[in-house]
């Protein structure tokens, strides 16, 4: 008889072959067996309501029947070609129709790749080398992106601090770091360094922190004034906040945007989208050898991922999809607020209905340092109780999905009450 492996067995096996026992993403102390709709099950069979949703891409839930049908239709026709394919072209057309800045796009496989190429593209287009990013902003795993993502020590802006070993010190000299939502600092930084800056890269909603009114508009004005590009990292927010992404929701159009997660429908797919005059630097015939940005990838524009993305986006275009998603988020935000008020715990609900989190602080949260000032011990206790009560989520984000049912929401509200009461 074949032995039934427990979660503990799988954790032991992982520790033998994986550094730190995991893939480097989520808590290696849980091994997921399967997902269906709004639920996931671990290898011991424990069931959870899923608010991690693969870190964002499963906006329709796991195994959505229409997405599965589209994937199964494509699979017998071929899984990858390293060549143009109709599904990838169709998806590119739809993304460019939807995203305000998207005149053309180029595919990659991950959001981190998209951010890396967007930075390189800005340098190729402007002939400049310096990049401005915001402290706490996440833009993948490139050397530039790993500057001041989660700095262990505070330093004066705009000094960049590497968050990883293996990054040459010279990289820090090309990255200027600013506090998010600080109007005066950005004006000062651009006045001093504007002629050297290729681009400002920003998450329009930085992790969970929304832009203050007028802040994104300021970034747009300053980059235009100084001949720099504005890059919105919409890997998370693209097609989650609205069909046109955060740039549509907030009404500010960047020069370039990076997209991922939702556009692949759960499969590896990402893209850089932007103005045609900038994107032409991917075309050697237009710009010549020296100004051309080399980019290729084995799975770029993968037809299976494109088929899943096309169907996902079709579902999102249907009447009421975003009303449902935002309504669910508002309900969960209100449930969290009510429970924590009753518990008498200082807190802030930070984010937008489609992506939010609670920070245990009485002060307003405007930037990365404000999020770090929250009570970490309370955060840990709160999330631990939610996990015990069958809520599967990131320790720093809550991702609602369209798969959530009334039963899911009622069970989640009950779990939130228990987690809040445990903080007394």
Secondary structure, DSSP 8 states (H G I E B T S, - for coil): ------HHHHHHHHHHHSGGGS-SSS-TT--EEEEEBTEEEETT--EEEESSGGGGT-TT-BT-HHHHHHHHHHHTT-S--SS--HHHHHHHHHHHHHSTT-SEEEEESSHHHHHHHHHHHHHHHHS--EEEEETT----SSTTTTBSSS-SS---TB---BSSTT--HHHHTTEEEE-TT-HHHHHHHHHHHGGGEEEEEE-SSBTTB---TTHHHHHHHHHHHHT-EEEEEETTTTTTSSTT-HHHHHT---SEEEE-GGGGTTSS-EEEEE-HHHHGGG-HHHH-TTT------TTTT-HHHHHHHHHHHHHHTSTTHHHHHHHHHHHHHHHHHHHHHHHT---EEEEETTEEEEE--SS---SHHHHHTS-HHHHHHHHHHHHHTTEE--SS-B---TT--HHHHHHHHHHHHHHHHTT-
